[in-house]
Amino acid sequence: VVNKMGAALADFLDKQIIQGDSTHITGLSTATQIVTAKAATAITADELITLKNKLKSVFQAGAYWVMAPDTLTAVQQLNDEIKNGFSGTILGKPVYTSDQCPGMAATKTAIFYISPKQALAAKIVEDSVQILNEKYATQHAIGVVEWAEVDCKIQNQQAVAVLKMAAS
């Protein structure tokens, strides 16, 4: 149960950092280095190169791609290396997938290219899991409560770039 609670919190934080919102964690939603795709549902190799090159050389160390699994599939189909098996990198940089990325849909941010140590400021004040043995003892059950106080914002806009899909 504790592991499931931890996984649920990780999914929540993943979504908040990637998608963000105006009342909680803004995360990557405020990125200002934006490459707009020419199409609403397709990506070109030229767009990936342009996106990667939005980050100056000083921010390339430790940078990686973040995208939805379906977006990664579309990118892999552009790659001539597919004959030899996908190496886990795009343009020499690691790729991470997240189910929290919106994917390739009109006006959505489909790909993030980020050097997280330089781009993000994260604050974790409290993260706690508590087992409630006594509260549910009469029901022969154990309760679990988890809470966290977290914030994450872009601290350096030059260390993150996003690919936004065109309007349909």
DSSP file with accessible surface (Angstrom, degrees, kcal/mol):
  #  RESIDUE AA STRUCTURE BP1 BP2  ACC     N-H-->O    O-->H-N    N-H-->O    O-->H-N    TCO  KAPPA ALPHA  PHI   PSI    X-CA   Y-CA   Z-CA
    1    1 A V     >        0   0  123      0, 0.0     4,-2.5     0, 0.0     5,-0.2   0.000 360.0 360.0 360.0 -43.5    0.0    0.0    0.0
    2    2 A V  H  >  +     0   0   59      1,-0.2     4,-2.5     2,-0.2     5,-0.2   0.921 360.0  50.7 -61.6 -40.8    2.8    2.4    0.9
    3    3 A N  H  > S+     0   0  144      1,-0.2     4,-2.4     2,-0.2    -1,-0.2   0.895 110.1  49.7 -63.5 -39.4    4.5    1.7   -2.5
    4    4 A K  H  > S+     0   0  168      2,-0.2     4,-2.3     1,-0.2    -1,-0.2   0.889 110.3  50.3 -66.7 -38.7    1.2    2.4   -4.3
    5    5 A M  H  X S+     0   0   58     -4,-2.5     4,-2.2     2,-0.2    -2,-0.2   0.921 111.3  49.0 -63.5 -42.4    0.8    5.6   -2.4
    6    6 A G  H  X S+     0   0   31     -4,-2.5     4,-2.4     1,-0.2    -2,-0.2   0.904 110.9  49.8 -63.5 -41.3    4.4    6.6   -3.3
    7    7 A A  H  X S+     0   0   53     -4,-2.4     4,-2.4     2,-0.2    -1,-0.2   0.896 109.6  51.6 -65.1 -38.7    3.7    5.7   -7.0
    8    8 A A  H  X S+     0   0   59     -4,-2.3     4,-2.3     2,-0.2    -2,-0.2   0.913 110.8  47.9 -64.6 -41.2    0.5    7.8   -7.0
    9    9 A L  H  X S+     0   0   31     -4,-2.2     4,-2.8     2,-0.2     5,-0.2   0.917 110.3  52.2 -65.6 -40.7    2.4   10.8   -5.5
   10   10 A A  H  X S+     0   0   56     -4,-2.4     4,-2.6     1,-0.2    -2,-0.2   0.920 110.1  48.4 -62.1 -42.7    5.2   10.4   -8.1
   11   11 A D  H  X S+     0   0   92     -4,-2.4     4,-2.4     2,-0.2    -1,-0.2   0.913 111.7  50.4 -62.4 -42.4    2.5   10.4  -10.9
   12   12 A F  H  X S+     0   0  104     -4,-2.3     4,-2.5     2,-0.2    -2,-0.2   0.944 113.3  44.5 -60.9 -48.2    0.9   13.5   -9.5
   13   13 A L  H  X S+     0   0   37     -4,-2.8     4,-2.9     2,-0.2     5,-0.3   0.898 110.5  55.2 -65.8 -38.0    4.3   15.3   -9.3
   14   14 A D  H  X S+     0   0   56     -4,-2.6     4,-2.4    -5,-0.2     5,-0.3   0.946 111.5  44.6 -57.3 -48.0    5.2   14.2  -12.8
   15   15 A K  H  X>S+     0   0   93     -4,-2.4     4,-3.0     1,-0.2     5,-1.1   0.923 113.8  49.3 -64.7 -43.9    2.0   15.7  -14.1
   16   16 A Q  H  X5S+     0   0   19     -4,-2.5     4,-0.6     3,-0.2    -2,-0.2   0.909 113.7  45.4 -64.8 -40.0    2.4   18.9  -12.1
   17   17 A I  H  <5S+     0   0   48     -4,-2.9    11,-3.1    -5,-0.2    12,-0.2   0.917 121.4  37.8 -71.3 -39.2    6.0   19.4  -13.2
   18   18 A I  H  <5S+     0   0    9     -4,-2.4    -2,-0.2    -5,-0.3    -3,-0.2   0.952 134.8  18.7 -77.7 -50.1    5.3   18.7  -16.9
   19   19 A Q  H  <5S-     0   0   77     -4,-3.0    -3,-0.2    -5,-0.3    -2,-0.1   0.834  89.0-179.6 -93.2 -36.0    1.9   20.3  -17.4
   20   20 A G     << -     0   0   16     -5,-1.1     2,-0.3    -4,-0.6     6,-0.3   0.220  14.2-137.6  59.1 170.9    1.7   22.6  -14.4
   21   21 A D        -     0   0   48      4,-1.4     3,-0.4    -5,-0.1    -1,-0.1  -0.970  22.1-108.2-158.1 166.7   -1.1   24.9  -13.6
   22   22 A S  S    S+     0   0  117     -2,-0.3     4,-0.1     1,-0.2    -2,-0.0   0.694 113.4  44.2 -76.3 -16.1   -1.6   28.5  -12.4
   23   23 A T  S    S+     0   0  107      2,-0.1    -1,-0.2     3,-0.0     3,-0.1   0.602 123.2  17.6-105.2 -12.5   -2.7   27.7   -8.9
   24   24 A H  S    S-     0   0  120     -3,-0.4     2,-0.5     1,-0.2     3,-0.1   0.054 121.0  -6.1-124.3-124.8   -0.2   24.9   -7.9
   25   25 A I        -     0   0    9      1,-0.2    -4,-1.4   126,-0.1    -1,-0.2  -0.663  51.9-164.3 -79.1 120.9    3.1   23.9   -9.3
   26   26 A T    >   +     0   0   27     -2,-0.5     3,-1.9   126,-0.4     4,-0.2   0.829  29.9 160.8 -77.9 -29.3    3.8   25.9  -12.5
   27   27 A G  B >   -a  153   0A   0    125,-2.4     3,-0.7     1,-0.3   127,-0.6  -0.113  67.8 -18.3  51.4-134.8    6.6   23.5  -13.6
   28   28 A L  G >  S+     0   0   10    -11,-3.1     3,-1.7     1,-0.2    -1,-0.3   0.449 110.8  96.5 -86.2  -0.2    7.5   23.6  -17.3
   29   29 A S  G <  S+     0   0   65     -3,-1.9    -1,-0.2     1,-0.3    -2,-0.1   0.671  80.8  56.2 -66.6 -14.6    4.2   25.3  -18.4
   30   30 A T  G <  S+     0   0   61     -3,-0.7    -1,-0.3    -4,-0.2    -2,-0.1   0.231  73.6 140.6-102.5  15.0    5.9   28.7  -18.3
   31   31 A A    <   -     0   0   12     -3,-1.7   130,-0.1     1,-0.1   126,-0.0  -0.297  32.4-168.7 -58.3 138.8    8.8   27.8  -20.7
   32   32 A T        +     0   0   94    128,-0.2     2,-1.1   125,-0.2    -1,-0.1   0.583  65.0  84.7-108.0 -16.0    9.5   30.7  -23.1
   33   33 A Q        +     0   0   43    127,-0.4   129,-2.5   124,-0.3     2,-0.4  -0.783  65.2 170.7 -88.9  99.2   11.8   29.0  -25.6
   34   34 A I  E     -c  162   0B  67     -2,-1.1     2,-0.5   127,-0.2   129,-0.2  -0.934  27.5-166.4-120.4 130.7    9.2   27.5  -27.9
   35   35 A V  E     -c  163   0B  15    127,-2.8   129,-2.8    -2,-0.4     2,-0.6  -0.970  19.2-147.3-107.6 127.5    9.5   25.9  -31.3
   36   36 A T  E     -c  164   0B  88     -2,-0.5   129,-0.2   127,-0.2   127,-0.1  -0.865  13.3-130.2-100.5 125.2    6.2   25.5  -33.1
   37   37 A A        -     0   0    3    127,-3.0     6,-0.1    -2,-0.6    -1,-0.0  -0.313  12.0-129.1 -66.0 153.9    5.8   22.5  -35.3
   38   38 A K  S    S+     0   0  178    128,-0.1     2,-0.3     4,-0.1    -1,-0.1   0.747  91.4  46.8 -75.6 -23.8    4.5   23.0  -38.8
   39   39 A A  S    S-     0   0   38      3,-0.6   127,-1.8     1,-0.1    -2,-0.1  -0.797  75.4-132.9-119.2 162.0    1.8   20.3  -38.3
   40   40 A A  S    S+     0   0   17     -2,-0.3    68,-0.2   125,-0.2   128,-0.1   0.713 105.3  20.1 -84.1 -20.8   -0.7   19.6  -35.6
   41   41 A T  S    S+     0   0   99     64,-0.1     2,-0.3    65,-0.0    -1,-0.2   0.162 113.2  67.0-138.0  19.2    0.0   15.9  -35.4
   42   42 A A        -     0   0   49     63,-0.0    -3,-0.6     2,-0.0     2,-0.4  -0.991  55.7-153.0-143.8 151.8    3.5   15.3  -37.0
   43   43 A I        -     0   0   13     -2,-0.3     2,-0.3    -5,-0.1    -3,-0.0  -0.950   9.6-149.8-124.8 144.4    7.1   16.1  -36.1
   44   44 A T     >  -     0   0   56     -2,-0.4     4,-1.5     1,-0.1     3,-0.2  -0.767  25.7-120.4-109.9 159.9   10.0   16.6  -38.5
   45   45 A A  H  > S+     0   0   49     -2,-0.3     4,-2.3     1,-0.2     5,-0.2   0.882 114.6  58.9 -63.1 -37.2   13.7   15.9  -37.9
   46   46 A D  H  > S+     0   0  112      1,-0.2     4,-2.5     2,-0.2    -1,-0.2   0.883 103.1  52.3 -60.6 -37.2   14.4   19.6  -38.6
   47   47 A E  H  > S+     0   0   12      2,-0.2     4,-2.5     1,-0.2    -1,-0.2   0.894 108.5  50.4 -66.7 -38.5   12.1   20.6  -35.8
   48   48 A L  H  X S+     0   0    8     -4,-1.5     4,-2.7     2,-0.2    -2,-0.2   0.917 111.2  48.2 -64.9 -41.7   14.0   18.3  -33.4
   49   49 A I  H  X S+     0   0   70     -4,-2.3     4,-2.4     2,-0.2    -2,-0.2   0.937 112.4  48.8 -64.2 -44.6   17.3   19.8  -34.4
   50   50 A T  H  X S+     0   0   72     -4,-2.5     4,-0.6     2,-0.2    -2,-0.2   0.919 111.9  49.7 -61.2 -42.2   15.9   23.3  -34.0
   51   51 A L  H >< S+     0   0    0     -4,-2.5     3,-1.3     1,-0.2     4,-0.5   0.944 110.9  48.5 -63.0 -47.5   14.6   22.4  -30.6
   52   52 A K  H >< S+     0   0   43     -4,-2.7     3,-1.3     1,-0.3    -1,-0.2   0.913 109.3  53.6 -59.5 -40.1   17.9   20.9  -29.4
   53   53 A N  H 3< S+     0   0  107     -4,-2.4    -1,-0.3     1,-0.3    -2,-0.2   0.548  86.3  81.5 -78.9  -3.0   19.8   23.9  -30.6
   54   54 A K  T << S+     0   0   83     -3,-1.3     2,-0.5    -4,-0.6    -1,-0.3   0.817  81.8  75.8 -65.7 -29.9   17.6   26.3  -28.6
   55   55 A L  S <  S-     0   0    4     -3,-1.3   104,-0.1    -4,-0.5     5,-0.1  -0.732  89.7-126.1 -85.7 127.3   19.8   25.5  -25.6
   56   56 A K    >>  -     0   0  129     -2,-0.5     3,-2.0   102,-0.5     4,-0.5  -0.244  31.1 -98.4 -65.2 162.2   23.2   27.1  -25.7
   57   57 A S  H >> S+     0   0  111      1,-0.3     3,-1.4     2,-0.2     4,-0.6   0.837 121.4  62.1 -52.9 -38.9   26.2   24.9  -25.4
   58   58 A V  H 34 S+     0   0   98      1,-0.3    -1,-0.3     2,-0.2     3,-0.2   0.782 107.3  45.2 -62.2 -23.8   26.6   25.6  -21.6
   59   59 A F  H <4 S+     0   0   14     -3,-2.0    -1,-0.3     1,-0.2    -2,-0.2   0.458  91.0  83.3 -99.3  -1.1   23.2   24.0  -21.0
   60   60 A Q  H X<  +     0   0   26     -3,-1.4     3,-2.0    -4,-0.5     2,-0.3   0.827  66.1  94.5 -73.4 -29.8   23.7   20.9  -23.2
   61   61 A A  T 3< S+     0   0   72     -4,-0.6     3,-0.1     1,-0.3     0, 0.0  -0.454 103.3   5.5 -65.1 123.3   25.5   19.0  -20.5
   62   62 A G  T 3  S+     0   0   57      1,-0.3    -1,-0.3    -2,-0.3    55,-0.2   0.467  97.4 141.0  83.3   1.0   22.9   16.9  -18.7
   63   63 A A    <   +     0   0    2     -3,-2.0     2,-0.3    52,-0.2    -1,-0.3  -0.436  22.8 169.6 -76.8 150.1   20.1   17.8  -21.1
   64   64 A Y  E     -D  114   0B  65     50,-2.5    50,-2.6    29,-0.1     2,-0.3  -0.968  31.9-103.4-152.7 168.6   17.6   15.2  -22.2
   65   65 A W  E     -De 113  95B   0     29,-2.7    31,-2.5    -2,-0.3     2,-0.4  -0.734  24.1-167.1 -94.7 144.7   14.3   14.8  -24.0
   66   66 A V  E     +De 112  96B  19     46,-2.6    46,-2.7    -2,-0.3     2,-0.3  -0.999  25.5 139.4-131.4 129.3   10.9   14.2  -22.3
   67   67 A M  E     -De 111  97B   0     29,-1.9    31,-1.8    -2,-0.4    44,-0.1  -0.974  52.7 -82.6-159.2 166.7    7.9   13.1  -24.3
   68   68 A A     >  -     0   0    9     42,-0.6     4,-2.4    -2,-0.3     3,-0.3  -0.403  44.8-112.2 -71.1 152.9    4.9   10.8  -24.4
   69   69 A P  H  > S+     0   0   48      0, 0.0     4,-2.1     0, 0.0     5,-0.1   0.890 118.7  51.7 -55.3 -39.8    5.5    7.2  -25.5
   70   70 A D  H  > S+     0   0  132      2,-0.2     4,-1.9     1,-0.2     5,-0.1   0.858 108.1  51.9 -66.9 -34.0    3.4    7.7  -28.7
   71   71 A T  H  > S+     0   0    0     -3,-0.3     4,-2.5     2,-0.2    -1,-0.2   0.920 107.2  52.6 -66.7 -41.8    5.5   10.8  -29.5
   72   72 A L  H  X S+     0   0   26     -4,-2.4     4,-3.0     1,-0.2    -2,-0.2   0.916 106.4  53.7 -59.8 -40.6    8.7    8.7  -29.1
   73   73 A T  H  X S+     0   0   64     -4,-2.1     4,-1.7     1,-0.2    -1,-0.2   0.934 109.0  48.4 -59.0 -44.9    7.3    6.2  -31.5
   74   74 A A  H  X S+     0   0   23     -4,-1.9     4,-0.5     1,-0.2    -1,-0.2   0.904 112.9  48.0 -63.4 -39.9    6.7    8.9  -34.1
   75   75 A V  H >X S+     0   0    5     -4,-2.5     3,-1.4     1,-0.2     4,-0.7   0.915 107.7  54.9 -67.5 -41.8   10.3   10.3  -33.6
   76   76 A Q  H >< S+     0   0   43     -4,-3.0     3,-1.0     1,-0.3     6,-0.2   0.859 100.7  60.3 -60.4 -33.3   11.8    6.8  -33.8
   77   77 A Q  H 3< S+     0   0  152     -4,-1.7    -1,-0.3     1,-0.3    -2,-0.2   0.709 102.2  53.1 -70.0 -16.7   10.1    6.4  -37.2
   78   78 A L  H << S+     0   0   70     -3,-1.4     2,-0.4    -4,-0.5    -1,-0.3   0.667  91.5  95.9 -82.1 -20.5   12.0    9.4  -38.4
   79   79 A N    X<  -     0   0   35     -3,-1.0     3,-1.5    -4,-0.7     4,-0.2  -0.611  60.9-157.2 -86.7 122.6   15.3    7.8  -37.4
   80   80 A D  G >  S+     0   0  129     -2,-0.4     3,-1.2     1,-0.3     4,-0.2   0.736  90.4  72.8 -65.8 -21.6   17.4    5.9  -39.9
   81   81 A E  G >   +     0   0   96      1,-0.2     3,-1.7     2,-0.1     4,-0.4   0.560  68.0  93.7 -71.2  -4.7   19.1    4.1  -37.0
   82   82 A I  G X  S+     0   0   85     -3,-1.5     3,-1.2     1,-0.3    -1,-0.2   0.816  73.5  67.2 -59.9 -26.1   15.9    2.1  -36.5
   83   83 A K  G <  S+     0   0  173     -3,-1.2    -1,-0.3     1,-0.3    -2,-0.1   0.848 107.4  38.7 -60.7 -33.9   17.4   -0.6  -38.7
   84   84 A N  G <  S-     0   0  148     -3,-1.7    -1,-0.3     1,-0.2    -2,-0.2   0.330 129.2 -90.0 -97.6   3.7   19.9   -1.2  -36.0
   85   85 A G    <   -     0   0   43     -3,-1.2     2,-0.2    -4,-0.4    -1,-0.2   0.227  51.0 -72.7  94.2 138.6   17.6   -0.8  -33.1
   86   86 A F        -     0   0   54     -4,-0.2    -4,-0.1     1,-0.1   -10,-0.0  -0.480  37.2-152.6 -69.0 131.0   16.8    2.4  -31.2
   87   87 A S        -     0   0   69      2,-0.3    -1,-0.1    -2,-0.2     3,-0.1   0.517  39.9-108.5 -85.3  -6.3   19.7    3.4  -29.0
   88   88 A G  S    S+     0   0   34      1,-0.3     7,-1.4     6,-0.1     2,-0.3   0.575  89.5  92.5  88.8   6.9   17.7    5.3  -26.4
   89   89 A T  E     -G   94   0C  45      5,-0.2     2,-0.4   -25,-0.0    -1,-0.3  -0.942  58.1-154.2-130.1 156.4   19.0    8.7  -27.6
   90   90 A I  E >  S-G   93   0C   9      3,-2.5     3,-2.0    -2,-0.3   -25,-0.1  -0.999  88.3 -11.1-127.4 125.4   17.9   11.3  -30.0
   91   91 A L  T 3  S-     0   0   82     -2,-0.4    -1,-0.1     1,-0.3     0, 0.0   0.863 132.2 -54.9  51.7  37.4   20.6   13.5  -31.5
   92   92 A G  T 3  S+     0   0   61      1,-0.2    -1,-0.3     0, 0.0    -3,-0.0   0.505 116.2 110.5  80.4   5.4   23.0   12.0  -28.9
   93   93 A K  E <  S-G   90   0C  39     -3,-2.0    -3,-2.5     1,-0.0    -1,-0.2  -0.901  72.3-103.9-116.5 143.0   20.8   12.9  -25.9
   94   94 A P  E     -G   89   0C  53      0, 0.0   -29,-2.7     0, 0.0     2,-0.4  -0.186  30.5-140.9 -61.6 155.0   18.9   10.5  -23.6
   95   95 A V  E     -e   65   0B  24     -7,-1.4     2,-0.4   -31,-0.2   -29,-0.2  -0.969  15.2-172.9-122.2 131.9   15.1   10.2  -24.0
   96   96 A Y  E     -e   66   0B 125    -31,-2.5   -29,-1.9    -2,-0.4     2,-0.3  -0.970  11.9-149.7-120.8 137.9   12.6    9.8  -21.1
   97   97 A T  E     -e   67   0B  72     -2,-0.4     2,-0.3   -31,-0.2   -29,-0.2  -0.815  12.4-175.6-107.4 151.2    9.0    9.1  -21.6
   98   98 A S    >   -     0   0   10    -31,-1.8     3,-1.4    -2,-0.3    -2,-0.0  -0.987  29.1-144.9-144.2 133.7    6.1   10.1  -19.4
   99   99 A D  T 3  S+     0   0  137     -2,-0.3   -31,-0.1     1,-0.2    -1,-0.1   0.607 100.7  68.9 -68.7 -10.5    2.4    9.3  -19.7
  100  100 A Q  T 3  S+     0   0   39    -33,-0.1    -1,-0.2    -3,-0.0   -32,-0.1   0.585  74.3 100.9 -85.8 -10.7    1.9   12.9  -18.3
  101  101 A C  S <  S-     0   0    8     -3,-1.4     9,-0.1     1,-0.1   -34,-0.1  -0.573  77.4-130.6 -73.5 138.2    3.1   14.5  -21.6
  102  102 A P        -     0   0   52      0, 0.0     8,-0.2     0, 0.0    -1,-0.1   0.787  38.1-148.3 -63.0 -29.9    0.2   15.7  -23.7
  103  103 A G        -     0   0    8      6,-0.5     2,-1.3     7,-0.2    62,-0.2  -0.359  43.8 -30.0  88.9-173.5    1.5   14.1  -26.9
  104  104 A M  S    S+     0   0   49    -63,-0.1     2,-0.3     6,-0.1    -1,-0.1  -0.658  85.7 127.0 -89.2  93.1    1.1   15.2  -30.5
  105  105 A A  S >  S-     0   0   43     -2,-1.3     3,-2.3     3,-0.1    60,-0.3  -0.973  70.2 -67.8-141.6 153.6   -2.2   17.1  -30.6
  106  106 A A  T 3  S-     0   0   30     -2,-0.3    61,-0.2     1,-0.3    60,-0.2  -0.111 115.9  -5.1 -48.7 129.4   -3.1   20.6  -31.9
  107  107 A T  T 3  S+     0   0   82     59,-1.0    -1,-0.3    58,-0.5     2,-0.2   0.388 102.2 128.2  66.2   3.3   -1.6   23.4  -29.7
  108  108 A K    <   -     0   0  105     -3,-2.3    57,-3.0    58,-0.2     2,-0.8  -0.548  68.1-114.2 -86.6 152.4   -0.2   20.9  -27.1
  109  109 A T  E     + F   0 164B  30     55,-0.2    -6,-0.5    -2,-0.2    55,-0.3  -0.778  39.7 173.9 -84.7 111.6    3.4   20.8  -25.9
  110  110 A A  E     +     0   0B   0     53,-2.2   -42,-0.6    -2,-0.8     2,-0.4   0.786  56.6  30.1 -93.8 -32.1    4.6   17.5  -27.2
  111  111 A I  E     -DF  67 163B   0     52,-1.3    52,-2.8   -44,-0.1     2,-0.4  -0.995  57.0-162.5-137.2 138.5    8.3   17.5  -26.4
  112  112 A F  E     -DF  66 162B   5    -46,-2.7   -46,-2.6    -2,-0.4     2,-0.5  -0.965   1.4-167.4-115.4 133.9   10.5   19.0  -23.7
  113  113 A Y  E     +DF  65 161B   0     48,-3.1    48,-2.5    -2,-0.4     2,-0.4  -0.986  29.1 164.2-119.6 117.5   14.2   19.4  -24.1
  114  114 A I  E     -DF  64 160B   4    -50,-2.6   -50,-2.5    -2,-0.5    46,-0.2  -0.983  49.2-153.6-144.6 143.2   15.7   20.3  -20.7
  115  115 A S    >>  -     0   0    3     44,-2.5     4,-2.1    -2,-0.4     3,-1.2  -0.885  31.3-170.6-106.8  87.6   18.8   20.5  -18.6
  116  116 A P  H 3> S+     0   0   29      0, 0.0     4,-2.2     0, 0.0    -1,-0.1   0.821  75.4  57.3 -60.6 -35.8   16.9   20.0  -15.3
  117  117 A K  H 34 S+     0   0  193      1,-0.2   -55,-0.1   -55,-0.2   -54,-0.0   0.823 119.5  33.0 -64.5 -28.5   19.6   20.8  -12.9
  118  118 A Q  H <4 S+     0   0   60     -3,-1.2    -1,-0.2    41,-0.1    41,-0.2   0.690 123.3  45.5 -97.1 -22.1   20.1   24.2  -14.5
  119  119 A A  H  < S+     0   0    0     -4,-2.1    36,-3.4    40,-0.2    37,-1.6   0.859 102.4  59.9 -91.3 -38.8   16.5   24.9  -15.5
  120  120 A L  E  <  -B  154   0A  34     -4,-2.2     2,-0.5    34,-0.3    34,-0.2  -0.732  52.0-160.9-107.1 143.9   14.3   24.0  -12.5
  121  121 A A  E     -B  153   0A  41     32,-2.9    32,-2.1    -2,-0.3     2,-0.4  -0.983  21.9-172.8-112.8 118.6   14.1   25.1   -8.9
  122  122 A A  E     -B  152   0A  79     -2,-0.5     2,-0.5    30,-0.2    30,-0.2  -0.928   9.5-167.0-116.2 141.1   12.4   22.5   -6.7
  123  123 A K  E     -B  151   0A 119     28,-3.1    28,-2.3    -2,-0.4     2,-0.6  -0.989   6.7-179.6-129.5 120.3   11.3   22.9   -3.1
  124  124 A I  E     +B  150   0A 114     -2,-0.5    26,-0.2    26,-0.2     3,-0.1  -0.938   8.9 166.8-119.8 103.6   10.2   20.0   -1.0
  125  125 A V  E     +     0   0A  79     24,-2.3     2,-0.4    -2,-0.6    -1,-0.1   0.885  69.5   4.6 -82.3 -43.0    9.3   21.2    2.4
  126  126 A E  E     +B  149   0A  87     23,-1.1    23,-2.8     2,-0.0     2,-0.3  -0.996  53.6 169.9-148.9 136.3    7.6   18.1    3.7
  127  127 A D  E     +B  148   0A  95     -2,-0.4     2,-0.4    21,-0.3    21,-0.2  -0.913  23.3 163.4-144.9 115.3    7.0   14.6    2.3
  128  128 A S  E     -B  147   0A  37     19,-2.8    19,-2.2    -2,-0.3     2,-0.4  -0.996  27.0-164.5-143.6 141.9    5.6   12.1    4.7
  129  129 A V  E     -B  146   0A  57     -2,-0.4     2,-0.4    17,-0.2    17,-0.2  -0.991  16.4-169.7-121.2 131.0    3.9    8.7    4.8
  130  130 A Q  E     -B  145   0A  94     15,-3.0    15,-2.3    -2,-0.4     2,-0.5  -0.986  15.8-143.4-127.2 131.6    2.2    7.7    8.0
  131  131 A I  E     -B  144   0A  76     -2,-0.4     2,-1.0    13,-0.2    13,-0.2  -0.804  12.3-151.3 -89.1 128.0    0.8    4.2    8.8
  132  132 A L  E  >  +B  143   0A  38     11,-3.7    11,-1.9    -2,-0.5     4,-0.6  -0.741  29.5 159.6-104.0  85.3   -2.4    4.4   10.8
  133  133 A N  T  4 S+     0   0   90     -2,-1.0    -1,-0.2     9,-0.2     8,-0.2   0.902  72.9  40.8 -72.7 -42.1   -2.4    1.2   12.9
  134  134 A E  T >4 S+     0   0  164      1,-0.2     3,-1.4     2,-0.2     4,-0.4   0.872 101.4  66.7 -79.1 -37.3   -4.8    2.3   15.6
  135  135 A K  T 34 S+     0   0  146      1,-0.3     3,-0.2     2,-0.1    -1,-0.2   0.852 115.5  26.9 -57.8 -38.3   -7.5    4.2   13.6
  136  136 A Y  T ><>S+     0   0   77     -4,-0.6     5,-1.9     5,-0.2     3,-1.4   0.195  86.0 113.8-110.4  16.9   -8.7    1.2   11.8
  137  137 A A  G X 5S+     0   0   48     -3,-1.4     3,-1.8     1,-0.3    -1,-0.1   0.867  73.5  57.4 -59.6 -36.8   -7.8   -1.5   14.3
  138  138 A T  G 3 5S+     0   0  128     -4,-0.4    -1,-0.3     1,-0.3    -2,-0.1   0.708 108.1  48.0 -70.0 -17.1  -11.5   -2.3   15.1
  139  139 A Q  G < 5S-     0   0  131     -3,-1.4    -1,-0.3     2,-0.2    -2,-0.2   0.278 114.7-117.1-101.6   8.4  -12.0   -3.1   11.4
  140  140 A H  T < 5S+     0   0  185     -3,-1.8     2,-0.3     1,-0.2    -3,-0.2   0.907  78.2 116.6  54.9  44.1   -8.8   -5.3   11.3
  141  141 A A      < -     0   0   43     -5,-1.9     2,-0.4    -8,-0.2    -5,-0.2  -0.891  58.8-137.0-136.3 165.3   -7.3   -2.8    8.8
  142  142 A I        -     0   0  110     -2,-0.3     2,-0.3    -3,-0.1    -9,-0.2  -0.985  17.6-148.9-124.0 136.7   -4.4   -0.4    8.5
  143  143 A G  E     - B   0 132A  10    -11,-1.9   -11,-3.7    -2,-0.4     2,-0.4  -0.712   5.3-158.8-102.8 156.6   -4.7    3.0    7.0
  144  144 A V  E     - B   0 131A  33     -2,-0.3     2,-0.4   -13,-0.2   -13,-0.2  -0.999   7.3-175.4-135.3 131.6   -2.0    5.0    5.2
  145  145 A V  E     - B   0 130A  55    -15,-2.3   -15,-3.0    -2,-0.4     2,-0.4  -0.983   3.2-175.5-126.6 139.2   -1.9    8.7    4.7
  146  146 A E  E     + B   0 129A  37     -2,-0.4     2,-0.3   -17,-0.2   -17,-0.2  -0.997   5.4 171.6-133.7 139.3    0.7   10.6    2.6
  147  147 A W  E     - B   0 128A  94    -19,-2.2   -19,-2.8    -2,-0.4     2,-0.3  -0.988   6.4-174.6-145.0 155.6    1.2   14.3    2.1
  148  148 A A  E     - B   0 127A  38     -2,-0.3     2,-0.6   -21,-0.2   -21,-0.3  -0.993  19.2-150.8-149.2 143.8    3.8   16.5    0.5
  149  149 A E  E     + B   0 126A 104    -23,-2.8   -24,-2.3    -2,-0.3   -23,-1.1  -0.968  40.0 158.0-114.4 109.6    4.4   20.3    0.3
  150  150 A V  E     - B   0 124A  35     -2,-0.6     2,-0.3   -26,-0.2   -26,-0.2  -0.970  22.3-179.3-137.0 147.5    6.2   20.8   -3.0
  151  151 A D  E     - B   0 123A  53    -28,-2.3   -28,-3.1    -2,-0.3     2,-0.3  -0.986   2.7-178.9-143.2 150.0    6.9   23.5   -5.5
  152  152 A C  E     + B   0 122A   3     -2,-0.3  -125,-2.4   -30,-0.2  -126,-0.4  -0.937   9.3 162.3-152.6 127.0    8.7   23.6   -8.8
  153  153 A K  E     -aB  27 121A 101    -32,-2.1   -32,-2.9    -2,-0.3     2,-0.5  -0.949  45.5 -94.9-139.3 160.4    9.3   26.4  -11.2
  154  154 A I  E     + B   0 120A  21   -127,-0.6   -34,-0.3    -2,-0.3     3,-0.2  -0.654  36.3 176.7 -75.9 124.5   11.7   27.3  -14.1
  155  155 A Q  S    S+     0   0  125    -36,-3.4     2,-0.4    -2,-0.5   -35,-0.2   0.623  74.6  33.6-100.6 -19.8   14.6   29.2  -12.6
  156  156 A N    >   -     0   0   50    -37,-1.6     3,-1.8     1,-0.1    -1,-0.3  -0.839  61.1-169.8-140.9 100.5   16.5   29.5  -15.9
  157  157 A Q  G >  S+     0   0   54     -2,-0.4     3,-1.2     1,-0.3  -124,-0.3   0.747  84.9  67.6 -61.9 -23.8   14.5   29.8  -19.1
  158  158 A Q  G 3  S+     0   0   89      1,-0.2  -102,-0.5   -40,-0.1    -1,-0.3   0.647  93.7  59.6 -72.3 -11.9   17.7   29.3  -21.2
  159  159 A A  G <  S+     0   0    0     -3,-1.8   -44,-2.5   -41,-0.2     2,-0.3   0.279 102.6  55.1-102.4  11.6   18.0   25.7  -20.0
  160  160 A V  E <   + F   0 114B   0     -3,-1.2  -127,-0.4   -46,-0.2     2,-0.3  -0.998  54.6 175.5-145.5 139.1   14.6   24.5  -21.3
  161  161 A A  E     - F   0 113B   0    -48,-2.5   -48,-3.1    -2,-0.3     2,-0.3  -0.984  12.2-156.9-138.9 149.0   12.9   24.5  -24.7
  162  162 A V  E     -cF  34 112B   4   -129,-2.5  -127,-2.8    -2,-0.3     2,-0.6  -0.940  14.4-137.0-129.1 150.7    9.6   23.0  -25.8
  163  163 A L  E     -cF  35 111B   0    -52,-2.8   -53,-2.2    -2,-0.3   -52,-1.3  -0.942  23.8-166.6-105.2 115.9    8.1   21.8  -29.0
  164  164 A K  E     -cF  36 109B  76   -129,-2.8  -127,-3.0    -2,-0.6   -55,-0.2  -0.882  20.0-122.3-104.2 135.3    4.5   23.0  -29.3
  165  165 A M        -     0   0    3    -57,-3.0   -58,-0.5    -2,-0.4  -125,-0.2  -0.431  31.6-104.5 -75.2 150.7    2.3   21.5  -32.0
  166  166 A A        -     0   0   17   -127,-1.8   -59,-1.0   -60,-0.2   -58,-0.2  -0.219  40.0 -94.6 -68.0 159.8    0.6   23.7  -34.6
  167  167 A A              0   0   73    -61,-0.2    -1,-0.1     1,-0.1  -127,-0.1  -0.435 360.0 360.0 -69.7 152.3   -3.1   24.6  -34.4
  168  168 A S              0   0  142   -128,-0.1    -1,-0.1    -2,-0.1   -63,-0.0   0.055 360.0 360.0 -72.0 360.0   -5.2   22.3  -36.5
